[in-house]
């Protein structure tokens, strides 16, 4: 599943009242977390503590 498909699925699933499993949560990336939830944990952390490998560097916009 592409990141865009993952985001679209979970936006629709949220409307139906579905919740993510721990496996789905574990598969999040910066792109998918911002797409589904509107924020990413890397926005509040130091660069050496980024939770995802695709978190942008501080000099770039954090929202996709």
PDB file of N, CA, C and O in Angstrom:
ATOM      1  N   UNK A   1       0.848  -1.168   0.000  1.00  0.00           N
ATOM      2  CA  UNK A   1       0.000   0.000   0.000  1.00  0.00           C
ATOM      3  C   UNK A   1       0.898   1.237   0.000  1.00  0.00           C
ATOM      4  O   UNK A   1       1.846   1.323   0.781  1.00  0.00           O
ATOM      5  N   UNK A   2       0.602   2.172  -0.860  1.00  0.00           N
ATOM      6  CA  UNK A   2       1.384   3.405  -0.924  1.00  0.00           C
ATOM      7  C   UNK A   2       1.007   4.298   0.257  1.00  0.00           C
ATOM      8  O   UNK A   2      -0.048   4.110   0.863  1.00  0.00           O
ATOM      9  N   UNK A   3       1.862   5.269   0.587  1.00  0.00           N
ATOM     10  CA  UNK A   3       1.501   6.196   1.666  1.00  0.00           C
ATOM     11  C   UNK A   3       0.175   6.909   1.404  1.00  0.00           C
ATOM     12  O   UNK A   3      -0.610   7.114   2.330  1.00  0.00           O
ATOM     13  N   UNK A   4      -0.076   7.281   0.171  1.00  0.00           N
ATOM     14  CA  UNK A   4      -1.319   7.970  -0.157  1.00  0.00           C
ATOM     15  C   UNK A   4      -2.529   7.056   0.041  1.00  0.00           C
ATOM     16  O   UNK A   4      -3.573   7.509   0.509  1.00  0.00           O
ATOM     17  N   UNK A   5      -2.401   5.777  -0.310  1.00  0.00           N
ATOM     18  CA  UNK A   5      -3.488   4.820  -0.100  1.00  0.00           C
ATOM     19  C   UNK A   5      -3.729   4.595   1.399  1.00  0.00           C
ATOM     20  O   UNK A   5      -4.874   4.509   1.845  1.00  0.00           O
ATOM     21  N   UNK A   6      -2.641   4.500   2.165  1.00  0.00           N
ATOM     22  CA  UNK A   6      -2.738   4.316   3.609  1.00  0.00           C
ATOM     23  C   UNK A   6      -3.487   5.491   4.234  1.00  0.00           C
ATOM     24  O   UNK A   6      -4.386   5.299   5.053  1.00  0.00           O
ATOM     25  N   UNK A   7      -3.110   6.705   3.841  1.00  0.00           N
ATOM     26  CA  UNK A   7      -3.745   7.916   4.365  1.00  0.00           C
ATOM     27  C   UNK A   7      -5.227   7.932   3.996  1.00  0.00           C
ATOM     28  O   UNK A   7      -6.079   8.162   4.855  1.00  0.00           O
ATOM     29  N   UNK A   8      -5.536   7.691   2.728  1.00  0.00           N
ATOM     30  CA  UNK A   8      -6.932   7.705   2.282  1.00  0.00           C
ATOM     31  C   UNK A   8      -7.756   6.658   3.016  1.00  0.00           C
ATOM     32  O   UNK A   8      -8.888   6.926   3.420  1.00  0.00           O
ATOM     33  N   UNK A   9      -7.192   5.463   3.189  1.00  0.00           N
ATOM     34  CA  UNK A   9      -7.907   4.407   3.897  1.00  0.00           C
ATOM     35  C   UNK A   9      -8.228   4.830   5.322  1.00  0.00           C
ATOM     36  O   UNK A   9      -9.364   4.684   5.770  1.00  0.00           O
ATOM     37  N   UNK A  10      -7.238   5.353   6.037  1.00  0.00           N
ATOM     38  CA  UNK A  10      -7.460   5.689   7.443  1.00  0.00           C
ATOM     39  C   UNK A  10      -8.306   6.936   7.637  1.00  0.00           C
ATOM     40  O   UNK A  10      -8.995   7.044   8.651  1.00  0.00           O
ATOM     41  N   UNK A  11      -8.281   7.860   6.724  1.00  0.00           N
ATOM     42  CA  UNK A  11      -9.194   8.996   6.826  1.00  0.00           C
ATOM     43  C   UNK A  11     -10.635   8.519   6.679  1.00  0.00           C
ATOM     44  O   UNK A  11     -11.521   8.972   7.405  1.00  0.00           O
ATOM     45  N   UNK A  12     -10.866   7.612   5.746  1.00  0.00           N
ATOM     46  CA  UNK A  12     -12.195   7.040   5.555  1.00  0.00           C
ATOM     47  C   UNK A  12     -12.577   6.142   6.731  1.00  0.00           C
ATOM     48  O   UNK A  12     -13.708   6.204   7.213  1.00  0.00           O
ATOM     49  N   UNK A  13     -11.652   5.315   7.192  1.00  0.00           N
ATOM     50  CA  UNK A  13     -11.913   4.403   8.309  1.00  0.00           C
ATOM     51  C   UNK A  13     -12.251   5.179   9.579  1.00  0.00           C
ATOM     52  O   UNK A  13     -13.108   4.761  10.358  1.00  0.00           O
ATOM     53  N   UNK A  14     -11.582   6.298   9.784  1.00  0.00           N
ATOM     54  CA  UNK A  14     -11.864   7.129  10.960  1.00  0.00           C
ATOM     55  C   UNK A  14     -13.314   7.619  10.936  1.00  0.00           C
ATOM     56  O   UNK A  14     -13.978   7.665  11.971  1.00  0.00           O
ATOM     57  N   UNK A  15     -13.792   7.982   9.752  1.00  0.00           N
ATOM     58  CA  UNK A  15     -15.187   8.425   9.610  1.00  0.00           C
ATOM     59  C   UNK A  15     -16.159   7.299   9.975  1.00  0.00           C
ATOM     60  O   UNK A  15     -17.261   7.561  10.456  1.00  0.00           O
ATOM     61  N   UNK A  16     -15.755   6.054   9.748  1.00  0.00           N
ATOM     62  CA  UNK A  16     -16.596   4.893  10.080  1.00  0.00           C
ATOM     63  C   UNK A  16     -16.410   4.451  11.526  1.00  0.00           C
ATOM     64  O   UNK A  16     -17.063   3.506  11.968  1.00  0.00           O
ATOM     65  N   UNK A  17     -15.533   5.117  12.267  1.00  0.00           N
ATOM     66  CA  UNK A  17     -15.316   4.788  13.668  1.00  0.00           C
ATOM     67  C   UNK A  17     -14.297   3.691  13.921  1.00  0.00           C
ATOM     68  O   UNK A  17     -14.187   3.199  15.044  1.00  0.00           O
ATOM     69  N   UNK A  18     -13.547   3.298  12.890  1.00  0.00           N
ATOM     70  CA  UNK A  18     -12.516   2.272  13.065  1.00  0.00           C
ATOM     71  C   UNK A  18     -11.295   2.859  13.756  1.00  0.00           C
ATOM     72  O   UNK A  18     -11.034   4.059  13.674  1.00  0.00           O
ATOM     73  N   UNK A  19     -10.557   2.001  14.433  1.00  0.00           N
ATOM     74  CA  UNK A  19      -9.330   2.419  15.103  1.00  0.00           C
ATOM     75  C   UNK A  19      -8.146   1.636  14.552  1.00  0.00           C
ATOM     76  O   UNK A  19      -8.287   0.496  14.110  1.00  0.00           O
ATOM     77  N   UNK A  20      -6.979   2.266  14.587  1.00  0.00           N
ATOM     78  CA  UNK A  20      -5.765   1.608  14.119  1.00  0.00           C
ATOM     79  C   UNK A  20      -5.336   0.521  15.097  1.00  0.00           C
ATOM     80  O   UNK A  20      -5.488   0.654  16.312  1.00  0.00           O
ATOM     81  N   UNK A  21      -4.796  -0.557  14.532  1.00  0.00           N
ATOM     82  CA  UNK A  21      -4.187  -1.592  15.365  1.00  0.00           C
ATOM     83  C   UNK A  21      -2.776  -1.133  15.718  1.00  0.00           C
ATOM     84  O   UNK A  21      -2.262  -0.176  15.139  1.00  0.00           O
ATOM     85  N   UNK A  22      -2.157  -1.822  16.671  1.00  0.00           N
ATOM     86  CA  UNK A  22      -0.763  -1.500  17.006  1.00  0.00           C
ATOM     87  C   UNK A  22       0.135  -1.700  15.789  1.00  0.00           C
ATOM     88  O   UNK A  22       1.112  -0.972  15.617  1.00  0.00           O
ATOM     89  N   UNK A  23      -0.183  -2.670  14.950  1.00  0.00           N
ATOM     90  CA  UNK A  23       0.605  -2.889  13.735  1.00  0.00           C
ATOM     91  C   UNK A  23       0.520  -1.720  12.782  1.00  0.00           C
ATOM     92  O   UNK A  23       1.518  -1.326  12.178  1.00  0.00           O
ATOM     93  N   UNK A  24      -0.687  -1.156  12.643  1.00  0.00           N
ATOM     94  CA  UNK A  24      -0.856   0.023  11.791  1.00  0.00           C
ATOM     95  C   UNK A  24      -0.096   1.219  12.358  1.00  0.00           C
ATOM     96  O   UNK A  24       0.542   1.971  11.620  1.00  0.00           O
ATOM     97  N   UNK A  25      -0.172   1.381  13.668  1.00  0.00           N
ATOM     98  CA  UNK A  25       0.549   2.482  14.313  1.00  0.00           C
ATOM     99  C   UNK A  25       2.050   2.308  14.132  1.00  0.00           C
ATOM    100  O   UNK A  25       2.766   3.281  13.899  1.00  0.00           O
ATOM    101  N   UNK A  26       2.526   1.072  14.238  1.00  0.00           N
ATOM    102  CA  UNK A  26       3.960   0.803  14.070  1.00  0.00           C
ATOM    103  C   UNK A  26       4.430   1.053  12.645  1.00  0.00           C
ATOM    104  O   UNK A  26       5.617   1.287  12.417  1.00  0.00           O
ATOM    105  N   UNK A  27       3.517   1.008  11.687  1.00  0.00           N
ATOM    106  CA  UNK A  27       3.916   1.212  10.290  1.00  0.00           C
ATOM    107  C   UNK A  27       3.856   2.674   9.859  1.00  0.00           C
ATOM    108  O   UNK A  27       4.137   2.987   8.702  1.00  0.00           O
ATOM    109  N   UNK A  28       3.495   3.572  10.772  1.00  0.00           N
ATOM    110  CA  UNK A  28       3.449   4.992  10.423  1.00  0.00           C
ATOM    111  C   UNK A  28       4.824   5.520  10.044  1.00  0.00           C
ATOM    112  O   UNK A  28       5.847   5.054  10.547  1.00  0.00           O
ATOM    113  N   UNK A  29       4.829   6.490   9.160  1.00  0.00           N
ATOM    114  CA  UNK A  29       6.027   7.251   8.800  1.00  0.00           C
ATOM    115  C   UNK A  29       5.674   8.720   9.017  1.00  0.00           C
ATOM    116  O   UNK A  29       4.536   9.038   9.360  1.00  0.00           O
ATOM    117  N   UNK A  30       6.627   9.603   8.822  1.00  0.00           N
ATOM    118  CA  UNK A  30       6.329  11.036   8.926  1.00  0.00           C
ATOM    119  C   UNK A  30       5.177  11.394   7.981  1.00  0.00           C
ATOM    120  O   UNK A  30       4.207  12.037   8.382  1.00  0.00           O
ATOM    121  N   UNK A  31       5.300  10.974   6.740  1.00  0.00           N
ATOM    122  CA  UNK A  31       4.297  11.320   5.728  1.00  0.00           C
ATOM    123  C   UNK A  31       2.907  10.811   6.103  1.00  0.00           C
ATOM    124  O   UNK A  31       1.931  11.554   6.002  1.00  0.00           O
ATOM    125  N   UNK A  32       2.807   9.554   6.535  1.00  0.00           N
ATOM    126  CA  UNK A  32       1.489   9.007   6.852  1.00  0.00           C
ATOM    127  C   UNK A  32       0.930   9.582   8.152  1.00  0.00           C
ATOM    128  O   UNK A  32      -0.280   9.776   8.266  1.00  0.00           O
ATOM    129  N   UNK A  33       1.783   9.855   9.123  1.00  0.00           N
ATOM    130  CA  UNK A  33       1.284  10.433  10.369  1.00  0.00           C
ATOM    131  C   UNK A  33       0.731  11.835  10.124  1.00  0.00           C
ATOM    132  O   UNK A  33      -0.331  12.175  10.645  1.00  0.00           O
ATOM    133  N   UNK A  34       1.428  12.643   9.349  1.00  0.00           N
ATOM    134  CA  UNK A  34       0.930  13.985   9.028  1.00  0.00           C
ATOM    135  C   UNK A  34      -0.351  13.875   8.204  1.00  0.00           C
ATOM    136  O   UNK A  34      -1.293  14.638   8.423  1.00  0.00           O
ATOM    137  N   UNK A  35      -0.396  12.937   7.262  1.00  0.00           N
ATOM    138  CA  UNK A  35      -1.581  12.776   6.425  1.00  0.00           C
ATOM    139  C   UNK A  35      -2.814  12.364   7.194  1.00  0.00           C
ATOM    140  O   UNK A  35      -3.911  12.840   6.901  1.00  0.00           O
ATOM    141  N   UNK A  36      -2.659  11.488   8.172  1.00  0.00           N
ATOM    142  CA  UNK A  36      -3.802  10.984   8.944  1.00  0.00           C
ATOM    143  C   UNK A  36      -4.143  11.893  10.110  1.00  0.00           C
ATOM    144  O   UNK A  36      -5.312  12.209  10.331  1.00  0.00           O
ATOM    145  N   UNK A  37      -3.124  12.319  10.866  1.00  0.00           N
ATOM    146  CA  UNK A  37      -3.372  13.052  12.110  1.00  0.00           C
ATOM    147  C   UNK A  37      -3.119  14.552  12.025  1.00  0.00           C
ATOM    148  O   UNK A  37      -3.529  15.295  12.918  1.00  0.00           O
ATOM    149  N   UNK A  38      -2.453  15.012  10.969  1.00  0.00           N
ATOM    150  CA  UNK A  38      -2.194  16.440  10.817  1.00  0.00           C
ATOM    151  C   UNK A  38      -0.957  16.938  11.536  1.00  0.00           C
ATOM    152  O   UNK A  38      -0.709  18.144  11.554  1.00  0.00           O
ATOM    153  N   UNK A  39      -0.173  16.053  12.129  1.00  0.00           N
ATOM    154  CA  UNK A  39       1.068  16.438  12.802  1.00  0.00           C
ATOM    155  C   UNK A  39       1.982  15.211  12.836  1.00  0.00           C
ATOM    156  O   UNK A  39       1.555  14.095  12.542  1.00  0.00           O
ATOM    157  N   UNK A  40       3.217  15.434  13.191  1.00  0.00           N
ATOM    158  CA  UNK A  40       4.172  14.347  13.368  1.00  0.00           C
ATOM    159  C   UNK A  40       4.955  14.609  14.647  1.00  0.00           C
ATOM    160  O   UNK A  40       5.218  15.758  15.003  1.00  0.00           O
ATOM    161  N   UNK A  41       5.320  13.546  15.323  1.00  0.00           N
ATOM    162  CA  UNK A  41       6.085  13.674  16.560  1.00  0.00           C
ATOM    163  C   UNK A  41       7.433  14.352  16.346  1.00  0.00           C
ATOM    164  O   UNK A  41       7.980  14.920  17.291  1.00  0.00           O
ATOM    165  N   UNK A  42       7.983  14.311  15.138  1.00  0.00           N
ATOM    166  CA  UNK A  42       9.283  14.937  14.902  1.00  0.00           C
ATOM    167  C   UNK A  42       9.204  16.459  14.987  1.00  0.00           C
ATOM    168  O   UNK A  42      10.233  17.126  15.101  1.00  0.00           O
ATOM    169  N   UNK A  43       8.001  17.010  14.934  1.00  0.00           N
ATOM    170  CA  UNK A  43       7.847  18.464  14.987  1.00  0.00           C
ATOM    171  C   UNK A  43       8.155  19.018  16.376  1.00  0.00           C
ATOM    172  O   UNK A  43       8.404  20.215  16.527  1.00  0.00           O
ATOM    173  N   UNK A  44       8.139  18.161  17.378  1.00  0.00           N
ATOM    174  CA  UNK A  44       8.402  18.599  18.752  1.00  0.00           C
ATOM    175  C   UNK A  44       9.662  17.983  19.340  1.00  0.00           C
ATOM    176  O   UNK A  44       9.848  18.017  20.556  1.00  0.00           O
ATOM    177  N   UNK A  45      10.528  17.423  18.511  1.00  0.00           N
ATOM    178  CA  UNK A  45      11.721  16.757  19.020  1.00  0.00           C
ATOM    179  C   UNK A  45      12.981  17.358  18.437  1.00  0.00           C
ATOM    180  O   UNK A  45      12.944  18.098  17.454  1.00  0.00           O
ATOM    181  N   UNK A  46      14.074  17.032  19.050  1.00  0.00           N
ATOM    182  CA  UNK A  46      15.380  17.439  18.535  1.00  0.00           C
ATOM    183  C   UNK A  46      15.726  16.563  17.333  1.00  0.00           C
ATOM    184  O   UNK A  46      15.275  15.420  17.258  1.00  0.00           O
ATOM    185  N   UNK A  47      16.523  17.079  16.390  1.00  0.00           N
ATOM    186  CA  UNK A  47      16.863  16.295  15.194  1.00  0.00           C
ATOM    187  C   UNK A  47      17.467  14.919  15.486  1.00  0.00           C
ATOM    188  O   UNK A  47      17.296  14.004  14.681  1.00  0.00           O
ATOM    189  N   UNK A  48      18.145  14.751  16.575  1.00  0.00           N
ATOM    190  CA  UNK A  48      18.754  13.437  16.825  1.00  0.00           C
ATOM    191  C   UNK A  48      17.756  12.431  17.381  1.00  0.00           C
ATOM    192  O   UNK A  48      18.083  11.254  17.532  1.00  0.00           O
ATOM    193  N   UNK A  49      16.540  12.884  17.688  1.00  0.00           N
ATOM    194  CA  UNK A  49      15.521  12.006  18.257  1.00  0.00           C
ATOM    195  C   UNK A  49      14.338  11.789  17.317  1.00  0.00           C
ATOM    196  O   UNK A  49      13.257  11.423  17.779  1.00  0.00           O
ATOM    197  N   UNK A  50      14.508  12.001  16.037  1.00  0.00           N
ATOM    198  CA  UNK A  50      13.396  11.834  15.105  1.00  0.00           C
ATOM    199  C   UNK A  50      12.865  10.413  15.159  1.00  0.00           C
ATOM    200  O   UNK A  50      13.645   9.462  15.114  1.00  0.00           O
ATOM    201  N   UNK A  51      11.544  10.253  15.254  1.00  0.00           N
ATOM    202  CA  UNK A  51      10.977   8.916  15.340  1.00  0.00           C
ATOM    203  C   UNK A  51      10.928   8.174  14.006  1.00  0.00           C
ATOM    204  O   UNK A  51      10.809   6.949  13.987  1.00  0.00           O
ATOM    205  N   UNK A  52      11.017   8.894  12.904  1.00  0.00           N
ATOM    206  CA  UNK A  52      10.914   8.270  11.583  1.00  0.00           C
ATOM    207  C   UNK A  52      12.081   8.692  10.706  1.00  0.00           C
ATOM    208  O   UNK A  52      12.595   9.804  10.825  1.00  0.00           O
ATOM    209  N   UNK A  53      12.487   7.800   9.833  1.00  0.00           N
ATOM    210  CA  UNK A  53      13.622   8.091   8.963  1.00  0.00           C
ATOM    211  C   UNK A  53      13.288   9.160   7.924  1.00  0.00           C
ATOM    212  O   UNK A  53      14.195   9.789   7.378  1.00  0.00           O
ATOM    213  N   UNK A  54      11.991   9.378   7.641  1.00  0.00           N
ATOM    214  CA  UNK A  54      11.632  10.370   6.625  1.00  0.00           C
ATOM    215  C   UNK A  54      11.264  11.733   7.219  1.00  0.00           C
ATOM    216  O   UNK A  54      10.703  12.571   6.514  1.00  0.00           O
ATOM    217  N   UNK A  55      11.569  11.972   8.500  1.00  0.00           N
ATOM    218  CA  UNK A  55      11.334  13.298   9.078  1.00  0.00           C
ATOM    219  C   UNK A  55      12.239  14.315   8.379  1.00  0.00           C
ATOM    220  O   UNK A  55      13.435  14.070   8.221  1.00  0.00           O
ATOM    221  N   UNK A  56      11.676  15.455   7.958  1.00  0.00           N
ATOM    222  CA  UNK A  56      12.508  16.448   7.274  1.00  0.00           C
ATOM    223  C   UNK A  56      13.448  17.143   8.247  1.00  0.00           C
ATOM    224  O   UNK A  56      13.155  17.228   9.440  1.00  0.00           O
ATOM    225  N   UNK A  57      14.572  17.639   7.749  1.00  0.00           N
ATOM    226  CA  UNK A  57      15.495  18.376   8.615  1.00  0.00           C
ATOM    227  C   UNK A  57      14.834  19.679   9.083  1.00  0.00           C
ATOM    228  O   UNK A  57      13.878  20.146   8.465  1.00  0.00           O
ATOM    229  N   UNK A  58      15.341  20.262  10.169  1.00  0.00           N
ATOM    230  CA  UNK A  58      14.733  21.482  10.723  1.00  0.00           C
ATOM    231  C   UNK A  58      14.626  22.632   9.740  1.00  0.00           C
ATOM    232  O   UNK A  58      13.753  23.486   9.896  1.00  0.00           O
ATOM    233  N   UNK A  59      15.488  22.684   8.729  1.00  0.00           N
ATOM    234  CA  UNK A  59      15.450  23.797   7.772  1.00  0.00           C
ATOM    235  C   UNK A  59      14.321  23.674   6.752  1.00  0.00           C
ATOM    236  O   UNK A  59      14.065  24.615   6.000  1.00  0.00           O
ATOM    237  N   UNK A  60      13.644  22.530   6.715  1.00  0.00           N
ATOM    238  CA  UNK A  60      12.555  22.320   5.755  1.00  0.00           C
ATOM    239  C   UNK A  60      11.207  22.318   6.472  1.00  0.00           C
ATOM    240  O   UNK A  60      11.140  22.031   7.667  1.00  0.00           O
ATOM    241  N   UNK A  61      10.135  22.637   5.748  1.00  0.00           N
ATOM    242  CA  UNK A  61       8.805  22.592   6.372  1.00  0.00           C
ATOM    243  C   UNK A  61       8.496  21.188   6.891  1.00  0.00           C
ATOM    244  O   UNK A  61       8.862  20.197   6.258  1.00  0.00           O
ATOM    245  N   UNK A  62       7.835  21.101   8.021  1.00  0.00           N
ATOM    246  CA  UNK A  62       7.541  19.806   8.628  1.00  0.00           C
ATOM    247  C   UNK A  62       6.233  19.198   8.153  1.00  0.00           C
ATOM    248  O   UNK A  62       6.067  17.979   8.198  1.00  0.00           O
ATOM    249  N   UNK A  63       5.304  20.026   7.699  1.00  0.00           N
ATOM    250  CA  UNK A  63       4.010  19.506   7.256  1.00  0.00           C
ATOM    251  C   UNK A  63       4.064  19.177   5.783  1.00  0.00           C
ATOM    252  O   UNK A  63       4.632  19.922   4.984  1.00  0.00           O
ATOM    253  N   UNK A  64       3.469  18.055   5.431  1.00  0.00           N
ATOM    254  CA  UNK A  64       3.448  17.640   4.023  1.00  0.00           C
ATOM    255  C   UNK A  64       2.186  18.176   3.376  1.00  0.00           C
ATOM    256  O   UNK A  64       1.956  17.949   2.189  1.00  0.00           O
TER     257      UNK A  64
END
